[in-house]
Amino acid sequence: MKFSICSWTFGDIPLEKTMEFVAKTGYDAIEIRAAVEDYKWRDIKQLAKNLNLEISGLTGDTGWPNEEQDLANRSEDNRKKAVSYFEKQIEAVKEVGAEYLVVCPSAVGKTAPMGAEGEDWKWAIDSVQKLTKKAEELNITLVIEPLNRYESCIVNTGANATKFVKEVNHPKVKMLLDSYHMNIEERDLELPFLDAQDNLHILHVADSNRRSMGRGLIDFKPFISGIKRIKFDGYVVVEATAPGPNPFQANKGANMNKIYTFAEESLSFLQNNFIPVKQL
């Protein structure tokens, strides 16, 4: 088990500064937002090497209301553009030396379906299936992320994600579980692990208020039990954010200095509570 943290949560703080902090704090890795036009990936790869920091994967870049980034859009033309954009993100994963891309089947922030019942789901399945060719060619894993109902209109639960992965039916398509979203959508924090089994590739973690673990209301005991029961041994990625409005915007103004404290607290919590499987 290795501990990583999502660069997205650092908002407008320069990536280079964020990576230096993450490495100094003691994280094994960082998950970087896959904004393909923002970074020179070879330079980022070299910086990570210099810092002895792994790049675990990239967080898929997609946001509503940009319909051309929506894999579940009702417009076939928009879906084609979204697939093309995600293919570029897969190429970025390869170039930076990471091994997975987090994929939200519907644009983040799209909380109402565009089609009749089940249509958005079918559009998303078709789009992700189209992405598997590039993923297989470059040996990159696509990780389906379930988001709570206030951030997405499809794939809200672990069971949804497991069903989605099984329907896509490709070895390069897996899923993640996120404690923050699970706290909203799940009735139990252990059962989704048992349902996911080998389909689970990584974890995202934050407390109920999306701050560092221990600053909210989540009881992580069943979450950790789920990890142990399926012998999960992948990346655990911290995705705590600074306090403030707008869940789709990580930059929280004057509160951004708190992200450093949350990152340090989160790593300490992981080291003290998430026991590597090999030690069980």
PyMOL commands that set and color helices and strands:
alter all, ss='L'
color gray80, all
select helices_A, chain A and resi 7-10+15-25+41-50+67-69+76-96+119-138+158-168+179-185+191-199+221-229+253-273+277-279
alter helices_A, ss='H'
color red, helices_A
select strands_A, chain A and resi 2-5+29-33+54-59+100-103+141-144+173-178+200-205+235-238
alter strands_A, ss='S'
color yellow, strands_A
deselect
rebuild
show_as cartoon
